[in-house]
Amino acid sequence: MVSVLAGTSVGFVVKYLLDKPWIIFFKVCGGRAIELREGLAYGMFSAGTTLLFCGIELTAWQLWQTTAAEYVGAVVGLSLGNRIKCLRDNHYVFGKTA
């Protein structure tokens, strides 16, 4: 459990730092308070994306109880979650319209 928490934490920070300039094309224009607000909002949307992903994956497995259904649910959940997160991050976290 410690390794999962550590990996998730490091992955979150790395993804946030890479998303800003490479995915969102966001230029830093504020101080630490703005960076903290952005980080917290980004984290909340990340948690929501993870819950959506897990919910769709587990629902697919529960309905059909096959590994293939679980994988399809994972792909659908990840795709949908990332699209929604990208739109939310652009608008609410980094203040851009997508």
ZAGU-992378 format. One record per residue: residue in three letters; x, y, z of N, C-alpha, C, O in turn. Coordinates in nm, 3 decimals. Example, Ala and Ser with C-alpha at 12.3 -4.5 7.8 and 13.67 -1.06 7.14 Angstrom:
+------+---------+---------+---------+---------+---------+---------+---------+---------+---------+---------+---------+---------+
| type |    n_px |    n_py |    n_pz |   ca_px |   ca_py |   ca_pz |    c_px |    c_py |    c_pz |    o_px |    o_py |    o_pz |
+------+---------+---------+---------+---------+---------+---------+---------+---------+---------+---------+---------+---------+
|  ALA |   1.319 |  -0.569 |   0.780 |   1.230 |  -0.450 |   0.780 |   1.320 |  -0.330 |   0.780 |   1.424 |  -0.332 |   0.846 |
|  SER |   1.285 |  -0.225 |   0.708 |   1.367 |  -0.106 |   0.714 |   1.290 |   0.003 |   0.787 |   1.341 |   0.114 |   0.804 |
+------+---------+---------+---------+---------+---------+---------+---------+---------+---------+---------+---------+---------+
REM end
This chain:
+------+---------+---------+---------+---------+---------+---------+---------+---------+---------+---------+---------+---------+
| type |    n_px |    n_py |    n_pz |   ca_px |   ca_py |   ca_pz |    c_px |    c_py |    c_pz |    o_px |    o_py |    o_pz |
+------+---------+---------+---------+---------+---------+---------+---------+---------+---------+---------+---------+---------+
|  MET |   0.082 |  -0.120 |   0.000 |   0.000 |   0.000 |   0.000 |   0.087 |   0.127 |   0.000 |   0.052 |   0.227 |  -0.062 |
|  VAL |   0.199 |   0.120 |   0.069 |   0.290 |   0.235 |   0.074 |   0.344 |   0.264 |  -0.066 |   0.353 |   0.380 |  -0.106 |
|  SER |   0.380 |   0.159 |  -0.139 |   0.434 |   0.180 |  -0.273 |   0.329 |   0.236 |  -0.368 |   0.362 |   0.317 |  -0.454 |
|  VAL |   0.203 |   0.195 |  -0.353 |   0.095 |   0.250 |  -0.435 |   0.077 |   0.398 |  -0.405 |   0.064 |   0.479 |  -0.497 |
|  LEU |   0.075 |   0.434 |  -0.278 |   0.060 |   0.574 |  -0.239 |   0.178 |   0.658 |  -0.286 |   0.160 |   0.769 |  -0.336 |
|  ALA |   0.299 |   0.605 |  -0.269 |   0.418 |   0.679 |  -0.313 |   0.419 |   0.695 |  -0.465 |   0.447 |   0.804 |  -0.516 |
|  GLY |   0.388 |   0.589 |  -0.537 |   0.385 |   0.595 |  -0.683 |   0.279 |   0.691 |  -0.734 |   0.303 |   0.765 |  -0.829 |
|  THR |   0.163 |   0.689 |  -0.671 |   0.055 |   0.779 |  -0.710 |   0.094 |   0.924 |  -0.684 |   0.069 |   1.012 |  -0.767 |
|  SER |   0.155 |   0.950 |  -0.570 |   0.196 |   1.086 |  -0.535 |   0.301 |   1.139 |  -0.631 |   0.290 |   1.252 |  -0.680 |
|  VAL |   0.403 |   1.060 |  -0.656 |   0.509 |   1.103 |  -0.748 |   0.453 |   1.120 |  -0.889 |   0.484 |   1.218 |  -0.957 |
|  GLY |   0.369 |   1.026 |  -0.932 |   0.308 |   1.034 |  -1.064 |   0.222 |   1.158 |  -1.079 |   0.222 |   1.222 |  -1.185 |
|  PHE |   0.149 |   1.194 |  -0.974 |   0.065 |   1.314 |  -0.976 |   0.150 |   1.439 |  -0.997 |   0.118 |   1.522 |  -1.082 |
|  VAL |   0.255 |   1.451 |  -0.921 |   0.341 |   1.571 |  -0.930 |   0.407 |   1.579 |  -1.068 |   0.410 |   1.686 |  -1.130 |
|  VAL |   0.461 |   1.468 |  -1.114 |   0.527 |   1.467 |  -1.245 |   0.427 |   1.500 |  -1.356 |   0.457 |   1.580 |  -1.444 |
|  LYS |   0.308 |   1.440 |  -1.351 |   0.207 |   1.465 |  -1.455 |   0.164 |   1.612 |  -1.452 |   0.148 |   1.673 |  -1.557 |
|  TYR |   0.145 |   1.668 |  -1.334 |   0.107 |   1.809 |  -1.322 |   0.214 |   1.900 |  -1.384 |   0.182 |   1.991 |  -1.460 |
|  LEU |   0.340 |   1.873 |  -1.350 |   0.448 |   1.956 |  -1.401 |   0.467 |   1.941 |  -1.551 |   0.508 |   2.035 |  -1.618 |
|  LEU |   0.437 |   1.823 |  -1.606 |   0.448 |   1.803 |  -1.750 |   0.325 |   1.852 |  -1.825 |   0.337 |   1.902 |  -1.937 |
|  ASP |   0.206 |   1.839 |  -1.766 |   0.083 |   1.884 |  -1.832 |   0.082 |   2.034 |  -1.856 |   0.037 |   2.080 |  -1.961 |
|  LYS |   0.131 |   2.110 |  -1.760 |   0.124 |   2.256 |  -1.773 |   0.191 |   2.307 |  -1.901 |   0.125 |   2.376 |  -1.979 |
|  PRO |   0.316 |   2.276 |  -1.925 |   0.378 |   2.332 |  -2.046 |   0.354 |   2.250 |  -2.173 |   0.354 |   2.306 |  -2.282 |
|  TRP |   0.336 |   2.119 |  -2.162 |   0.334 |   2.033 |  -2.281 |   0.193 |   1.998 |  -2.329 |   0.173 |   1.978 |  -2.449 |
|  ILE |   0.097 |   1.989 |  -2.239 |  -0.039 |   1.952 |  -2.277 |  -0.130 |   2.074 |  -2.276 |  -0.204 |   2.097 |  -2.372 |
|  ILE |  -0.126 |   2.150 |  -2.171 |  -0.214 |   2.266 |  -2.153 |  -0.152 |   2.391 |  -2.216 |  -0.223 |   2.487 |  -2.244 |
|  PHE |  -0.020 |   2.392 |  -2.237 |   0.052 |   2.508 |  -2.290 |   0.031 |   2.631 |  -2.202 |   0.006 |   2.741 |  -2.252 |
|  PHE |   0.041 |   2.611 |  -2.072 |   0.015 |   2.716 |  -1.975 |   0.147 |   2.780 |  -1.932 |   0.243 |   2.710 |  -1.900 |
|  LYS |   0.149 |   2.910 |  -1.931 |   0.266 |   2.984 |  -1.884 |   0.238 |   3.032 |  -1.741 |   0.131 |   3.085 |  -1.712 |
|  VAL |   0.335 |   3.014 |  -1.655 |   0.320 |   3.055 |  -1.517 |   0.308 |   3.207 |  -1.511 |   0.392 |   3.279 |  -1.566 |
|  CYS |   0.204 |   3.255 |  -1.445 |   0.184 |   3.399 |  -1.437 |   0.135 |   3.440 |  -1.299 |   0.063 |   3.539 |  -1.286 |
|  GLY |   0.171 |   3.367 |  -1.198 |   0.128 |   3.401 |  -1.064 |   0.228 |   3.353 |  -0.960 |   0.330 |   3.293 |  -0.993 |
|  GLY |   0.195 |   3.380 |  -0.837 |   0.283 |   3.340 |  -0.729 |   0.247 |   3.204 |  -0.673 |   0.179 |   3.123 |  -0.737 |
|  ARG |   0.295 |   3.181 |  -0.554 |   0.274 |   3.053 |  -0.488 |   0.127 |   3.027 |  -0.456 |   0.083 |   2.912 |  -0.462 |
|  ALA |   0.052 |   3.130 |  -0.423 |  -0.090 |   3.111 |  -0.392 |  -0.167 |   3.061 |  -0.513 |  -0.253 |   2.974 |  -0.501 |
|  ILE |  -0.137 |   3.117 |  -0.629 |  -0.203 |   3.073 |  -0.753 |  -0.160 |   2.931 |  -0.787 |  -0.243 |   2.849 |  -0.827 |
|  GLU |  -0.033 |   2.902 |  -0.771 |   0.018 |   2.767 |  -0.797 |  -0.048 |   2.665 |  -0.704 |  -0.081 |   2.555 |  -0.746 |
|  LEU |  -0.066 |   2.702 |  -0.578 |  -0.133 |   2.613 |  -0.482 |  -0.278 |   2.590 |  -0.520 |  -0.326 |   2.477 |  -0.515 |
|  ARG |  -0.349 |   2.696 |  -0.559 |  -0.488 |   2.682 |  -0.601 |  -0.499 |   2.591 |  -0.722 |  -0.586 |   2.505 |  -0.729 |
|  GLU |  -0.410 |   2.612 |  -0.818 |  -0.410 |   2.528 |  -0.938 |  -0.381 |   2.382 |  -0.904 |  -0.446 |   2.291 |  -0.955 |
|  GLY |  -0.284 |   2.362 |  -0.817 |  -0.249 |   2.226 |  -0.776 |  -0.362 |   2.155 |  -0.705 |  -0.387 |   2.036 |  -0.729 |
|  LEU |  -0.432 |   2.226 |  -0.619 |  -0.546 |   2.166 |  -0.548 |  -0.661 |   2.135 |  -0.643 |  -0.721 |   2.028 |  -0.635 |
|  ALA |  -0.692 |   2.226 |  -0.732 |  -0.799 |   2.201 |  -0.830 |  -0.761 |   2.085 |  -0.922 |  -0.844 |   2.000 |  -0.951 |
|  TYR |  -0.637 |   2.083 |  -0.966 |  -0.588 |   1.975 |  -1.052 |  -0.600 |   1.842 |  -0.977 |  -0.641 |   1.742 |  -1.036 |
|  GLY |  -0.566 |   1.841 |  -0.850 |  -0.576 |   1.720 |  -0.769 |  -0.718 |   1.672 |  -0.753 |  -0.744 |   1.552 |  -0.759 |
|  MET |  -0.812 |   1.763 |  -0.732 |  -0.953 |   1.724 |  -0.719 |  -1.004 |   1.664 |  -0.849 |  -1.075 |   1.564 |  -0.847 |
|  PHE |  -0.969 |   1.723 |  -0.960 |  -1.011 |   1.667 |  -1.089 |  -0.944 |   1.533 |  -1.116 |  -1.004 |   1.445 |  -1.178 |
|  SER |  -0.821 |   1.517 |  -1.071 |  -0.752 |   1.389 |  -1.086 |  -0.821 |   1.281 |  -1.005 |  -0.838 |   1.168 |  -1.052 |
|  ALA |  -0.861 |   1.315 |  -0.883 |  -0.933 |   1.218 |  -0.799 |  -1.066 |   1.180 |  -0.863 |  -1.104 |   1.063 |  -0.863 |
|  GLY |  -1.136 |   1.278 |  -0.917 |  -1.263 |   1.250 |  -0.984 |  -1.245 |   1.161 |  -1.106 |  -1.326 |   1.072 |  -1.131 |
|  THR |  -1.138 |   1.187 |  -1.181 |  -1.107 |   1.105 |  -1.298 |  -1.079 |   0.961 |  -1.256 |  -1.125 |   0.867 |  -1.321 |
|  THR |  -1.003 |   0.944 |  -1.149 |  -0.971 |   0.811 |  -1.100 |  -1.097 |   0.737 |  -1.055 |  -1.112 |   0.618 |  -1.085 |
|  LEU |  -1.186 |   0.805 |  -0.985 |  -1.311 |   0.742 |  -0.942 |  -1.398 |   0.702 |  -1.061 |  -1.457 |   0.595 |  -1.061 |
|  LEU |  -1.405 |   0.788 |  -1.162 |  -1.481 |   0.756 |  -1.282 |  -1.423 |   0.634 |  -1.353 |  -1.496 |   0.542 |  -1.391 |
|  PHE |  -1.292 |   0.634 |  -1.370 |  -1.223 |   0.522 |  -1.433 |  -1.250 |   0.391 |  -1.360 |  -1.290 |   0.292 |  -1.421 |
|  CYS |  -1.229 |   0.392 |  -1.228 |  -1.250 |   0.270 |  -1.148 |  -1.396 |   0.227 |  -1.150 |  -1.426 |   0.108 |  -1.159 |
|  GLY |  -1.487 |   0.323 |  -1.143 |  -1.630 |   0.292 |  -1.144 |  -1.673 |   0.224 |  -1.272 |  -1.747 |   0.126 |  -1.269 |
|  ILE |  -1.628 |   0.276 |  -1.385 |  -1.665 |   0.216 |  -1.514 |  -1.600 |   0.079 |  -1.530 |  -1.664 |  -0.015 |  -1.577 |
|  GLU |  -1.474 |   0.067 |  -1.492 |  -1.405 |  -0.062 |  -1.501 |  -1.474 |  -0.168 |  -1.415 |  -1.501 |  -0.279 |  -1.462 |
|  LEU |  -1.502 |  -0.133 |  -1.290 |  -1.565 |  -0.229 |  -1.199 |  -1.709 |  -0.261 |  -1.239 |  -1.755 |  -0.374 |  -1.222 |
|  THR |  -1.780 |  -0.163 |  -1.291 |  -1.918 |  -0.187 |  -1.337 |  -1.918 |  -0.284 |  -1.455 |  -2.002 |  -0.374 |  -1.461 |
|  ALA |  -1.827 |  -0.266 |  -1.548 |  -1.818 |  -0.358 |  -1.662 |  -1.786 |  -0.499 |  -1.615 |  -1.844 |  -0.596 |  -1.664 |
|  TRP |  -1.694 |  -0.510 |  -1.520 |  -1.661 |  -0.643 |  -1.469 |  -1.781 |  -0.704 |  -1.395 |  -1.810 |  -0.822 |  -1.411 |
|  GLN |  -1.850 |  -0.624 |  -1.316 |  -1.965 |  -0.672 |  -1.239 |  -2.077 |  -0.719 |  -1.332 |  -2.142 |  -0.820 |  -1.305 |
|  LEU |  -2.099 |  -0.648 |  -1.441 |  -2.207 |  -0.684 |  -1.534 |  -2.177 |  -0.813 |  -1.610 |  -2.265 |  -0.898 |  -1.624 |
|  TRP |  -2.052 |  -0.827 |  -1.661 |  -2.022 |  -0.940 |  -1.748 |  -1.924 |  -1.040 |  -1.687 |  -1.913 |  -1.153 |  -1.736 |
|  GLN |  -1.853 |  -1.001 |  -1.583 |  -1.759 |  -1.086 |  -1.509 |  -1.662 |  -1.161 |  -1.599 |  -1.641 |  -1.282 |  -1.585 |
|  THR |  -1.603 |  -1.088 |  -1.692 |  -1.496 |  -1.142 |  -1.775 |  -1.380 |  -1.045 |  -1.775 |  -1.397 |  -0.925 |  -1.752 |
|  THR |  -1.263 |  -1.097 |  -1.800 |  -1.145 |  -1.011 |  -1.808 |  -1.156 |  -0.914 |  -1.925 |  -1.114 |  -0.798 |  -1.914 |
|  ALA |  -1.212 |  -0.960 |  -2.035 |  -1.228 |  -0.872 |  -2.152 |  -1.318 |  -0.754 |  -2.118 |  -1.288 |  -0.641 |  -2.156 |
|  ALA |  -1.428 |  -0.779 |  -2.047 |  -1.518 |  -0.671 |  -2.008 |  -1.448 |  -0.573 |  -1.915 |  -1.469 |  -0.452 |  -1.925 |
|  GLU |  -1.366 |  -0.625 |  -1.826 |  -1.291 |  -0.538 |  -1.736 |  -1.196 |  -0.448 |  -1.815 |  -1.186 |  -0.329 |  -1.787 |
|  TYR |  -1.126 |  -0.505 |  -1.913 |  -1.034 |  -0.426 |  -1.994 |  -1.107 |  -0.322 |  -2.079 |  -1.062 |  -0.208 |  -2.091 |
|  VAL |  -1.218 |  -0.362 |  -2.137 |  -1.297 |  -0.266 |  -2.216 |  -1.348 |  -0.155 |  -2.125 |  -1.343 |  -0.037 |  -2.162 |
|  GLY |  -1.395 |  -0.190 |  -2.007 |  -1.439 |  -0.089 |  -1.910 |  -1.326 |   0.003 |  -1.871 |  -1.347 |   0.124 |  -1.853 |
|  ALA |  -1.206 |  -0.053 |  -1.857 |  -1.090 |   0.030 |  -1.822 |  -1.057 |   0.128 |  -1.933 |  -1.029 |   0.245 |  -1.907 |
|  VAL |  -1.060 |   0.081 |  -2.058 |  -1.029 |   0.168 |  -2.172 |  -1.135 |   0.278 |  -2.184 |  -1.101 |   0.395 |  -2.205 |
|  VAL |  -1.262 |   0.241 |  -2.173 |  -1.370 |   0.340 |  -2.181 |  -1.359 |   0.440 |  -2.066 |  -1.368 |   0.561 |  -2.088 |
|  GLY |  -1.339 |   0.390 |  -1.944 |  -1.327 |   0.478 |  -1.828 |  -1.209 |   0.571 |  -1.836 |  -1.220 |   0.689 |  -1.802 |
|  LEU |  -1.095 |   0.519 |  -1.881 |  -0.975 |   0.602 |  -1.893 |  -0.992 |   0.708 |  -2.002 |  -0.955 |   0.824 |  -1.983 |
|  SER |  -1.047 |   0.667 |  -2.115 |  -1.068 |   0.762 |  -2.225 |  -1.165 |   0.872 |  -2.186 |  -1.137 |   0.990 |  -2.206 |
|  LEU |  -1.279 |   0.834 |  -2.132 |  -1.380 |   0.931 |  -2.091 |  -1.327 |   1.022 |  -1.980 |  -1.344 |   1.144 |  -1.984 |
|  GLY |  -1.263 |   0.961 |  -1.881 |  -1.209 |   1.038 |  -1.770 |  -1.105 |   1.138 |  -1.813 |  -1.106 |   1.253 |  -1.767 |
|  ASN |  -1.014 |   1.097 |  -1.899 |  -0.909 |   1.189 |  -1.945 |  -0.964 |   1.302 |  -2.030 |  -0.917 |   1.415 |  -2.021 |
|  ARG |  -1.063 |   1.273 |  -2.113 |  -1.124 |   1.379 |  -2.194 |  -1.192 |   1.483 |  -2.104 |  -1.174 |   1.604 |  -2.121 |
|  ILE |  -1.270 |   1.434 |  -2.009 |  -1.339 |   1.525 |  -1.916 |  -1.237 |   1.604 |  -1.835 |  -1.253 |   1.724 |  -1.816 |
|  LYS |  -1.132 |   1.537 |  -1.787 |  -1.030 |   1.605 |  -1.708 |  -0.958 |   1.712 |  -1.789 |  -0.930 |   1.820 |  -1.738 |
|  CYS |  -0.929 |   1.682 |  -1.913 |  -0.863 |   1.781 |  -1.999 |  -0.949 |   1.906 |  -2.014 |  -0.899 |   2.018 |  -2.003 |
|  LEU |  -1.077 |   1.886 |  -2.039 |  -1.169 |   2.000 |  -2.052 |  -1.178 |   2.079 |  -1.921 |  -1.175 |   2.202 |  -1.922 |
|  ARG |  -1.189 |   2.008 |  -1.810 |  -1.198 |   2.074 |  -1.679 |  -1.069 |   2.147 |  -1.645 |  -1.072 |   2.261 |  -1.598 |
|  ASP |  -0.956 |   2.083 |  -1.668 |  -0.828 |   2.147 |  -1.639 |  -0.810 |   2.274 |  -1.721 |  -0.771 |   2.378 |  -1.668 |
|  ASN |  -0.839 |   2.265 |  -1.849 |  -0.825 |   2.382 |  -1.935 |  -0.909 |   2.498 |  -1.884 |  -0.862 |   2.612 |  -1.878 |
|  HIS |  -1.033 |   2.470 |  -1.849 |  -1.125 |   2.578 |  -1.812 |  -1.108 |   2.623 |  -1.667 |  -1.090 |   2.742 |  -1.640 |
|  TYR |  -1.113 |   2.529 |  -1.572 |  -1.116 |   2.566 |  -1.431 |  -0.979 |   2.579 |  -1.367 |  -0.960 |   2.665 |  -1.281 |
|  VAL |  -0.884 |   2.498 |  -1.406 |  -0.751 |   2.502 |  -1.340 |  -0.664 |   2.607 |  -1.405 |  -0.606 |   2.692 |  -1.337 |
|  PHE |  -0.654 |   2.603 |  -1.537 |  -0.561 |   2.691 |  -1.608 |  -0.628 |   2.808 |  -1.677 |  -0.562 |   2.887 |  -1.744 |
|  GLY |  -0.760 |   2.820 |  -1.663 |  -0.832 |   2.937 |  -1.709 |  -0.838 |   2.958 |  -1.859 |  -0.843 |   3.072 |  -1.905 |
|  LYS |  -0.838 |   2.850 |  -1.936 |  -0.849 |   2.860 |  -2.081 |  -0.981 |   2.799 |  -2.126 |  -1.038 |   2.716 |  -2.055 |
|  THR |  -1.027 |   2.838 |  -2.241 |  -1.147 |   2.774 |  -2.296 |  -1.102 |   2.673 |  -2.402 |  -1.019 |   2.704 |  -2.488 |
|  ALA |  -1.158 |   2.553 |  -2.394 |  -1.118 |   2.448 |  -2.488 |  -1.214 |   2.439 |  -2.603 |  -1.196 |   2.356 |  -2.692 |
+------+---------+---------+---------+---------+---------+---------+---------+---------+---------+---------+---------+---------+
REM end
